[in-house]
């Protein structure tokens, strides 16, 4: 897979993920704790793709890397909110675990990309 195909796939994957989170939050129970978690979860999950898109318009390698770092941070924040959301209703657990696996893969891709961009192939 070439670099252009990789970028398109990552953008598409983050978009599909954001959409799945929006659908997931639509089935959360209607209670105060859900509202707070839903708001934060949607913000964090949609920010992953938004920052990947912003990276495509970066004016420098440093700027590009910075946007990917923001996407990675949003991914990590998304993991937190999803883990917390599992406590809302046990019936959501399977859907949330699926989302956790996907965001974990996205953050691994982003982390690996950032390491390569910074030239730190060996940790």
N, C-alpha and C positions, 0 to 999 in steps of 0.2 A: 504494500500500500504506500503510495507516495504521500508527501506532506500535505498536498491540497486535499486529497481524499480523507486523510486523517483529520484535518481541521473540520471538514464538512461533517464527518461522522461524529466528532466530538460535539459540534454545535447542535446537530440533530438529536443526539443522545441527551444532551442537557435540556433541550426544549421538551422532548418527550417526558423526561423526568419531571420537569416543572409542571407540565400538564397533569401528570399522574398524581402529584402532590395536591394540586388543586382539587382534583376529583376525590382523593382520599379525605381531605379535610371537609368536603361536603357531607361525608357520612359520619363525622364526629358527633358525639352526643351534644345536645343543646344545653350546655351549662357554662357558667362563668369561666371555669378553668379551661374549657375547650376553646373559648373565644380567644383567650390570651395566647395559648399554645398555637392555635390555628394562625393567628396574625403573624406571630414570629416565624412559624414554620414556612408559611407562604413567602414571606419576605426573604428568608435565607435561601430557600430552594430556588426561587426565581432569580435570585442574585447570581447564582452559579453561572447560568447561561448568559445573563446580561453582561457579566464581566468577561466571559469568553468572547462574546461578540465585540465588546469594547477593545479587547486585546487585538482583534483583527485590524482595527483602525489605529493601532499604536504608532507613534512617530519614531520610536527607537526600540532597540532590543530591551533596554532597561524598562521602558514604559510597558512593553508587551509582557515582560516577566512580572511586573508589578500588578497588572490586571489579572494574570493567572494566579498570583498570590492571593488576591482578593477573592477570586473564585474558589480557591482552596479553603480559605478561611470560612467562606459561606457554606461550603460543603461540610466542614467540621461542625459549624453551628447547626446545620440541618440535622446532622447525626444526633446532636444533643436534644433537639426538640422532638425528633422522632422517638428517641429512647424514652423521653418523658411522656410522650403521647401514648405509649403502650399501657400506661397506668390508667388511662381514661376509660377504657372498656376492653375487656379481654377478647371480645369479638373482632377487634381491630388488629390483633397481634400478627396474624399471618400477612395482612396487607402491609403493615408497618415493617415487618421483617424483610419483605420483598423490597421495599423502598430503601431500607437500611443497606441491603446488599448492593443495590444499584448506586447509591451515593458513595458507598465505600469504594466501589470500582472507579467511579468518577474521580474521587479524591486521590486514589492511587495513580491514575493516569496524569492528573494535574501535578501531583508531587513529583513524579518521574520526569515530566516535561520541564518543570522548574529546575530540577537538579541538572538536567542536560543543558538547559539554557545558561545556567550559571557555570557550566564547565566542571561540575563536581561529580563526575561519573563514579568516583569511588568515595564512599562515605567512611 
